[in-house]
């Protein structure tokens, strides 16, 4: 039987790795596809912002612009 702290640590590690790999591939493929510079630097900005954007978008179902 695993200790709860081991299980939590493993989940946190897995989630962190998935998010890191997703961010890196998004950045690499974004640069490879020659996205405009203003969009290329945006991935880092909206990564920490995504939760608040999603929450504000969910709380206002009628509006299409979330910023």
C-alpha positions in Angstrom: 0.0 0.0 0.0 1.3 3.4 -0.9 1.4 6.2 1.5 -0.9 9.1 0.6 2.0 11.6 0.4 3.7 9.3 -2.2 0.6 9.2 -4.3 0.1 13.0 -4.1 3.7 13.6 -4.9 3.5 11.3 -7.9 0.3 13.0 -9.2 1.9 16.5 -8.8 5.0 15.4 -10.6 2.9 13.9 -13.5 0.7 17.0 -13.8 3.8 19.2 -13.7 5.5 17.2 -16.4 2.4 17.2 -18.7 2.0 20.9 -18.3 5.7 21.6 -19.0 5.8 19.4 -22.0 2.6 20.9 -23.4 3.9 24.4 -22.9 7.3 23.5 -24.5 5.7 21.8 -27.5 3.2 24.7 -27.9 6.1 27.1 -27.9 8.3 25.1 -30.2 5.6 24.4 -32.7 4.4 28.0 -32.5 7.9 29.2 -33.5 8.2 26.5 -36.1 5.0 27.6 -37.8 6.2 31.2 -37.9 3.5 32.8 -35.8 3.7 36.5 -35.5 6.0 37.8 -32.7 3.1 39.2 -30.6 1.4 35.8 -30.5 4.7 33.9 -30.0 5.4 35.6 -26.7 1.8 35.2 -25.6 1.9 31.6 -24.6 3.8 32.3 -21.4 1.4 35.2 -20.4 -1.9 33.3 -20.8 -0.6 30.1 -19.2 -1.0 31.5 -15.7 -4.1 33.4 -16.7 -6.0 30.5 -18.2 -8.0 29.7 -15.0 -9.2 33.2 -14.5 -10.1 33.5 -18.2 -12.0 30.3 -18.1 -13.9 31.2 -14.9 -14.8 34.7 -16.2 -15.9 33.2 -19.5 -18.0 30.6 -17.7 -19.6 33.2 -15.5 -20.6 35.3 -18.5 -22.2 32.8 -20.9 -23.5 35.4 -23.4 -20.2 37.2 -24.1 -17.7 36.0 -26.6 -14.7 38.1 -25.6 -12.9 37.0 -22.5 -10.5 39.9 -22.2 
